Amino acid sequence: MRRRYAVLAAVAALVVSAALAAGATAQNSSGFQTSQPSMLTVLNPAKATVPLITVGETMPGGYRFEAIPDGIALRTRGQGRLDLFVNHETSRVPFPYTPGAPTEANSQNDFDNSQVSQLILNQKSAGILSAKYAVTGDANYQRFCTNYMGTAAEGFDRPVLFANEEAQDWVFRTGNAWPGPSFIAPGTANAEQAGVAAAHDVRTGQTKTIYGLGRLNHENTVAIPVEEGIAVLTTDDTFFTTQDIAGYPNAWSQLYLYLADDVDDLMNDGGDLYAFVADDPDFKDYFDFDPTVPVTMQPTIEGHFVKVPKHIATGKHPTTGAELLSTSTGAGYSGMLPPPAVGGAPPDGPQWVLDQWGNANINEHGEDVFRFVRLEDIAYDKRPGMSNNVYIADTGRATAGAAPTVNRSTNGRIWKFVLDPETPTENVELSLLVEGDDNPTSSFSSPSPPAAVNEIHQPDNIETTANGSLFVQEDPSSGNQFSPTSTDPNATTARIWRVDLNAANPDAARTVAARVDQSLDELAGYDVDAASRANLGNWESSGIIDASSVFGPGAYLTTIQAHSLWVEKADGPDVAAPLGTPDYTFKREGGQLVLFFLNPSW
């Protein structure tokens, strides 16, 4: 995802001028570009955006750009062409879904399982020359989120793309992933719990599930430069609450490091998984950092990574190979409580076992794994000599109320890790880079607008540049959204922020670089769902990547997820009682892949 810049200003100018002069072009010798308007507006100062392809559009050979485009990875392939790998966060498991009484009105589903698009672009025109799926829906992966391509910069002898399931449902990996009409029960024969990382060998086209990278809601898996071997970090974007439940250790978000000898060792899942632990017993979780203390006065704590037993990491029983449950017998997890019988609790399975192994003080060292709230994307520092600085977004829970009340995670945070490239499991430093929880949220439906309009709201995807910028993409919760008819001058859609890493206090050196454009919502000819307009902030941008190495200084790529704009819908099956009406609606929600340009000094 993150690449170096190249001095191609003239090329960038040609791309912009050609796209704007021609409008949105159809297929031609320079490649395809969408005819639909951009879903992104660039600010500070206003620059060009070049929408490349929109959800639902097709290419020769039957390829269709699918819904919920997310992470982007890039590689040049010579002769003026480049590959873009784009994840699609789709799933055949309905979401939302009303078990027991699903209807066309209250339940929805994507048309297919997750895919990874491979788009071949003309480097001069940014036109799409051809497209296919590098990973198809037939592989039965669910909700691929952000991606990252490991390259020689991180010690890889060949490019490997990591795609990540941000899911926790039980599914079948062959045949129909989710046959319905109810959710697949934990422990069902031939089914397994989603939440794996997949590694795609770009040269061979082979994709492997790396179970040892942990069974969790993977947001991203990112390769980190180290002195020897291969190192990747992966984050847990848990869906479960951090609220205390009597008698239960909480389910939290955790940070994991996977170490392998080389790419072959990784592809064969021969590496080991490690979980981050703080050395100071007074710092065990997110809430031990007081949000009322300025970032410049926050402590830097030390920590290390502790090895996760292989069967806990893989989620597979060490002798039978069956999916682990809380009731499984065997060293390391006997006597574990099952998930609580409350709404929103995760299903039993490998994710629960891994989470509780870390949270219930039962690991081999008697230590608790450090507990974050909802870890999202990862980016290491691209400034020369600073790649051991790693930034991680924690989106928080958007819980309203004055901080520092226990369990208040309002707008989220950006964490900074400093790793030792020689011994990445030891001598780790953790600190805060950006604090969003010093201001509470409020509901868009209240008389006043959200109280923290100048904070980053629910940081999700991030990217760094060699010039010292950290870009942060928002995925605002309902408490940080505005009514679509709001006249408040602070009303805003989801934003892309630029944080200046060269500043003495990056937390205070922030500016909005771009905003999502929701103007197509419910517009005739574009939107087919016939619903009311969504709140401002309902749509999000995702998967930002520095594209300056191919399109010139200041060039970036991102995807837009237009959650309330549907480009296609159809009736789902009718298999749940009572029969007579569809059980849910198939929908293909809108979105777009966009090339855009910012200040080249960033």
C-alpha positions, 0 to 999 in steps of 0.5 A: 500500500505505501510506496515511495514518491517519484518526480513525475509532476509532468505526468500528474499534470497530464493525468489531471488535464486529460481527465478533466478535458475529456470528462469521464471517458468510455473505453479508449486506447488510454483505458477506461475511466468512469462517467460518474462524478467524483465522490471525493472533494479535495481541499487545502488547496483545491486540487483535482480528483480523477474518479477511475471506476464506480461500483457496478461498472463492467469491463470486457470479459465480464469483470464488474467492479464490486461493492464496498471497495476497501484496501488498495495495494499498488505495484508497477509491472513495466511498459507504462502499466501498473497493477492495483489490488482492491479489496471488496468487503462483501459477504454472503452472510446477511448484515443486518439480519433479523433471525427468526423473522427476516424480511425484505425490509429488515434484512440485507445481504451482498450478492457475493463473498469477498473478492480482490480486484486486480486492475491494470492501469495505464500509468500515463492516463490512469485509464483502466486497461483490463481487470479481473479478480485476483481472489474470487468470491468462490473462495468463500472469504468474508468481509475483506477489509484493508490490504497491504503488499509486502515487498523488498522494502520489508524483506520480501523476496517476492510481493505478497498481498495480505487480505484480511477478514473483518468478520466473526460469523461461522461459514462454510469454506466450500459450497454455499458459505451461508445457506440460511435461514439462521446463523450457523451454530458454533462447532457445526461440522465442516464450518469454521469461524471467519476472521482469518488473514489470507496471503496472495502470492502476486507472482503465482496467483496462489492464495493461502489462509494463514491461520497462525496470523490469528483468528480475529476481526482483522482490519489490516496486516502490514509488513514492517522492516526488521533486521532479519526475517519477516515481520507483520503486525495485525490489528483486531477490530473487535465488534464486542463491547468493552463494558464489564459483564459480571463474571466475565473477562472483557472482550477487547481489541489486541495487537499482534506481531507475526514473525517468520524466517522468510516468505516461504516460511510465512506462506507455509504458516511456519511463523509464530504469533506474539501479543503486545503486553505493557511492562508497567502494571499500571498500564493495562488498557486504553483507559489507563491513558487519561484523555484530560492530560495533553498529548505532550504530557502523556507518558511513554510506556515500555512493553514487549510481545509474548508468544501465543501458543500455536493452537490458540493462534490458529484456532485449531485443536492441536490433535483433532484439528477441529475449531476451538471452542470455549468448551474444548479440552486441552492445555491452555484453554480448559475451563474457559467461560463461553461468551455471555448470553447477551445481545451483541456478544460474539459467537463461541469459537477461535476468536473468543478463545484467543481473546480470552487467552489474552484477557483472562490472565491465563497465558504462559507468562501470567500476563494480560495482553494490553487491551485497546478498544477497536484497532484499525489500520497500521502504517510505519513511518516512511521518513528516511531512517524512521521505519521503526516508528509505527502508527495505529488507529484506534477508532474507539466506541463513540460513547458519549459523555465527559471523559475520563469516565471508565469506558468512555472512548469518544472520538478515538486515538492514533497510537505510536509504537517504536519497535527495535528492528533487531529484536522486534519482540522486545524494548517496545515503546507505546505513546499517544500521537493524536488524542480524540477523547479529550472532547465528548461526542453528542448525537446528531439528533440533539439540539446541538451539533456534535461537540467535537467537530475539530477532532478526528472522528473514528480514525480508520485507515491511515497512510504515511509519506516520505515527507512526514505526513500521516493521513487519517480517514474517518468512519464517523459513528452516528454520534458524529454525523449530521442530519442531511438537511443540517444548516449548521456551518460545522456540518460535515461528511467524513474527512481525510485529515493530514497530520504533520509528523514533523511538527513538535506536537503532531496532535495540534498540527492537523488539517482537513485535506479532503471530504467525501461527497454524498451528493449522489445519495438518492439522486435519480439515475444513480440510487435505486433503494428509494430510501431517505438520504443518509446522515452526513458522515454515513459514507466513508473513504478507505484504503488510502495509498500514496501513489506519487511513485507512479502519478507524481508528487501529491498523488493518492488513491482511495476508495469511497464506500457509499453505504446508503447509495444502492446501484442494484437490488434483488429479492433474496431467497424465501426459505425462512418461515413463514414462507411467502415473502423474501427473507432479505434484500440482495443489494449492491451498494455504491462506491468508487475508486478515486485518484486525487492530488494534494500538496506535493510537499506533503 
